[in-house]
Amino acid sequence: MALEIEGKIVKIFPQRSGEGNNGTWTSQDFMIEVPGNYPTKAAFDDFNNAAGLQSFQVGDMVKVSFNIRSNEWQGKYITSLRAWRIEKLGDNGGTQQPAPSNETAPF
């Protein structure tokens, strides 16, 4: 299931790495704030740099494509939002406005 959400990157966490059954892995979490009447935050995981988080910084407006994953660990289920693509948006949420013209409008 692939989902998309737009928001502003508000935090990028340090990268982690380790060894698993399939070899070495890296993971870096980041948080976006989703605008609206009641702004909310969501944390995502960029696993093995699949989404290319290194190209972004705090304050960037982005669209994140992600999958929801749940894994069992010691009898508990942990759900994560795994990003697989991040796209930079314009400062106004993706709708690029044309630059203002110096010409005056006809009357």
C-alpha positions, 0 to 999 in steps of 0.5 A, a space after each residue: 500500500 503506497 501513500 503520500 503526504 505533504 508537509 514541512 521537515 521539522 526534524 532530521 534524526 541521526 543516522 543509525 546502522 547495523 547488521 541483519 540477516 541480509 547484511 548491513 543496513 542504515 536507517 534515518 528518521 525524520 519528522 514532518 509537520 502536516 499543515 491544517 486547522 490542527 497541524 500534526 506531526 508524523 515520523 518517517 523512516 528512510 531505510 537504506 537511503 531509499 528516499 534520498 533524505 540526505 538531499 533535504 534539510 529542516 524547513 523544506 516543504 516536501 511530499 513523502 511517498 511511503 508504506 506502512 509496515 508493522 513488525 512483531 518484536 517480543 510479542 509487541 507490534 511496532 508500526 513504522 512509516 517507511 519513506 521510499 520517495 521524497 520530493 521537494 515542493 515550492 514554499 507554498 505547498 507545491 503550487 508554484 506561483 508565477 513571478 510577479 510582473 512589473 507590467 501594469 494591468 490594462 484598465 
